[in-house]
């Protein structure tokens, strides 16, 4: 059996921590504006939902820096809805990450719907599906959006190649979803090398594991502090101060509910806009609570102001 100490030294030789960071080191990395953390809310599905979120954000005095939007699939919004969405977000100086789609779970193949088939992940199936999702992105880019959710490393590689060669604007960013399933420093390193601008590890990692990922990569970590029952149903509000210290720069993700996409998940397209709007108001309240907890327990950490210069704010 190979000696573990030797294996760990070999890992470190290649830029991957040999152990989870049980010493819990303070991150020396920051957002370009010097801040440690930002707030992200998912499930901003339609313009009327965004209006409710912005109203609640103003009421509570807490900026929401990033909106994970059209999780049901951007294909299901018409051009007028997307243009209004872009206009509202631009006026509010909020970054928008558009979720293109439909995706693999809506394809004719149903392996992904079986207990074992789901373990293969939500990858795009065939070149036709790749062309569909890229066409959906191109439509949104023309309307003015500059951020997109990606669940597939192959698609990420292709999009990064297109961006590098000028087929996609240079200011477009790619966020890798929790559905990609990465949970280690090596996984984060792969995504960063493929052009990811920000990445969401699986939600239930320990603080030492998250700290080891931070040591290996420079892009922001997108960290769930509240996640749906279908993913385990956890609430990590009290971890938020330590997450800021260990993982900066990081986005806090607030995504409660029964399920996201499974079964009667909250992102199914027939979910009423009013339900999404009310849920977004609650999520803004949770962002306020989390911000207050960080200020009380780790006041050194600062949050970005609204409209930070590096955000992928729409350009309608």
N, C-alpha and C positions, 0 to 999 in steps of 0.2 A: 504494500500500500504506500502510495506517495506521501511523503511528509507534508502535513498541512502548512507548516511554516514556509517551506520552500514554494509551495503552490501560491501562497499569499504574496510572497515576494515577487513571484513571476507576474501575478495580476498587477501589482503596483508598478512593476517595470513598464507595463502597457497602459498606465493611466487609470486603472480601476482599483479602488481601495480593496485591500486584502481582507478587511473585516468591516462589518457594520460599525458606524462611528459611535461606539459606546461612551467615548469621552465627551460627546455632544458639543463639538466645537462651534463657536459663533461664526457664521458665514461672513466673509469679507466682501461679498458681491452685493451689488445694488442695482436698481433701475437707473437709467440714464439721468433722471432728475434727483438721484440720491436717496430715494425712498426705499423702504424695506418691503412694503406690501401694498396690494391693491385688492379691490372687491370685484367679484365676478358673479353674475346671476344668469342662470340658464333658464330656458323655457320662455323666452320673450318672443312669442310666436307670430304676433300680428301687430299692426300699428296701434290698435286700441289698447293692447297689452303694454306696449312701450309707453304710451301716454300715462297709464296708471302707475307704472314703475317710476317715471320721471316725476310725477306729482308727489309720490310718496318720498322719493329721494330728496326733493326740495323741502318737503314738510319736516323731515327728520334731520336734515342738514348733513347727510352722509353721501358722498359721491359714489356712484356705481361706475367703475372704470370700464368694465367690459360686459357686453351682452352676448350670450350664446343664444343664437336666434334661429328661427325656422327649423327647430329640431325635428319637426314632422316632415321636413323636406321643402327646400325653397321652390321646387317645381309646383307646389300647391298654392303659391301666392301669385296673383297676376301682376303685371308690370306696374299698374297703378299702386297696388299695395306695397310693392317693393320700393317704389320711388318715394312714397310717403314715409315709409320706414326709414329710408336713408336720410330724408330731409329732417325728420325729428331727431335722429341720432346725431346728425351733424350739428344741429342747433344746440344740442345738449353736450356736445364734445365727448361723446361716448364711443368707445371702440365697439364695432360689431363683428362677431365671428358668425358668418353664415354657414348653416349646415345644408349642403347640397343633397339632393335626393329625389326620388326614393333610392334606397340602398339595398344591400344584399337581402335583408329580411323581407323585401317586397318582390324579390325576383321569383321566376317560375320554379327554380330549384328550391327544394325544401329541406335539404340536409341541415341547414342552419337552425331549423325549427325542431330538430330532434335532440334528445338529451346529450348524446355523444357528438353529434354534428355541430352543436353549438360551441364545442371546445375548439373547433377549427378557427373560430373568429369571424368577424364581419368583414371579410375581404371582398373586394369587387371581383365579379365573376366574368372573365372574358373581356375581350377588347371592346365589344359593344357597350358593356356597362361602363368601362373606363371612358368611352366617348360620351356617354350620356351625362356622367357626373361632371366632366370637364366642360361640356356645353352648358350645363346649368351654372357652373362657376363663371364662364365667360359672359353669360347673360347678366349675372349679378355684378360683374366687374364693369360692364358697360353702363349699368345703372349708377355705379359709384361705390360699391362695396370693396373693401380692401383686406378683409380677413375671412378665412375659411377653416372649417373643421375637417380634419382628415383622420380616417381610421385605418388606413391601409398603407404600409410602408412602400409598396410598389407604386401606388398613386403619388405618394409624397416624393419619391425619387423623380417620377416623371414631371410633376409640377415644378419641382426645383430646377430640373433641366430646362423647362420651358421659360421659367423666370430668368434663369441665367442667360438665355439666348434671346431675350426680349419678346418672347411670344406672350408673356404675362408681365404686367407692369412690375418694376423693381420694388415698389412700395407695398405689394401684396404680401401678407403674412399667412403662415400655416400653423395652426394649433393641432396637436395630436391628441386624440380623444382617449378617455379612460377605456373605451371599448377596444383599443389596440392592445391593452393588457400588459404593458411594460411595468416592471417592478424592481429593476436593479440599475446600478450605475452603468453597466454594459449596455442595457437597453436604451437608457437615456443617451449614451454616447452614440449609438447607432442612429437614433432619431436626429440628434443634432448634426451628425455628419451628412444626413440625407436632406438637410435643409429646414428642419422644424425650427420655428421661431419661439415656440413655447410648448410645454408638454405636461400631460396629466397622467401621473403614475396611478396605479391602482390605489383605491382609497383607504385600505386598511393596513398600510405599512407602519411599522414602528417608527418612532422618532430617530433611533440610531440608523435604521435603514434609509430613511429620507435624507438624513445628514450625509450618508455615504454617497447617495446620488448627487447631492449638491457639490460634493468635493470633486466630482468627475466632469461636470458640465457647467456651462455658463448661462444657458438660456433659462428664462423663468420657469419655476415649477408651479403647476396649477393643482392646488391641494384641496380636496374635499374635507370640509368640516361638518357637513350635514349631508347625508346621502340616503337615498330611497331604501325602503324595506327590501326590495328585490336585490340590493347589493349588500345587505346586512343591517341596514337601518341604524347606522351609528350617528352619534352626535359628539364631535370633538371640539366643542367650543373652548374648553379649558386647555386644550393643546395649542390653541391659536397663538398665544404669546411665544411659546417655545418654537413653534413652526416659523414664526417671523425671525427669531434669532438664528435658528439652524439653517433655514432654507431660503433666506432672502437672495435674490428677489423672488417673491412668490405672489400668486393670486389665490385668494380664498374663494372656494366654490361652495355655493349654498344650493342644495338640490334635494330637498325632502320630498316625500310622497310615498305612495304604495309601490309604484314601479315606474321606470322611465319609458322603456319601449316594449317591455314584455307584457303579455296579457292585455289588461285594460290600462296600460301605462299612460301617464299624464301627457305624453307627447304624441299620442295617437291623434290624427288630424281631425277627428270628429269631436274632440274635447271642446266644449264651448269657450269662446274667447273670454267670457265673463269669469269663468273658473280660473283660467290662466292669469287674468288680471288680478283677481283677489289673491291668488297664490304669490304673485310677484310682490304685492304689497307686504305680505308676510315675510318674504325673503329680504326685502329692504330693511324691515325691522330687525331681522336676525343679523344683518350686516352692521347695523348700528350697535347692537348688543356686543358683537364680537369686537368692534372697534373700541368700545368702552372698556372691555376686558383687557385688551392689549395695552391701552393707555394706562390702566391701573397697575398691571402686572409687569409690563416691560416698556416703560415710557421712552426708552431710547429709540425704539422702532418708530419710524415715521411712515405715514400713508401718503401716497401721491395726491396732489390736488386734482380737481376735475380738469380734464382736457390736457393731460401731459403730452409733450410734443411728440413722443415716440408711439403714441397710440394709433391704431389703424382705424381712424375715424373716417366714415364714409365721405365721399366727394361727389355729391349729387350734382 
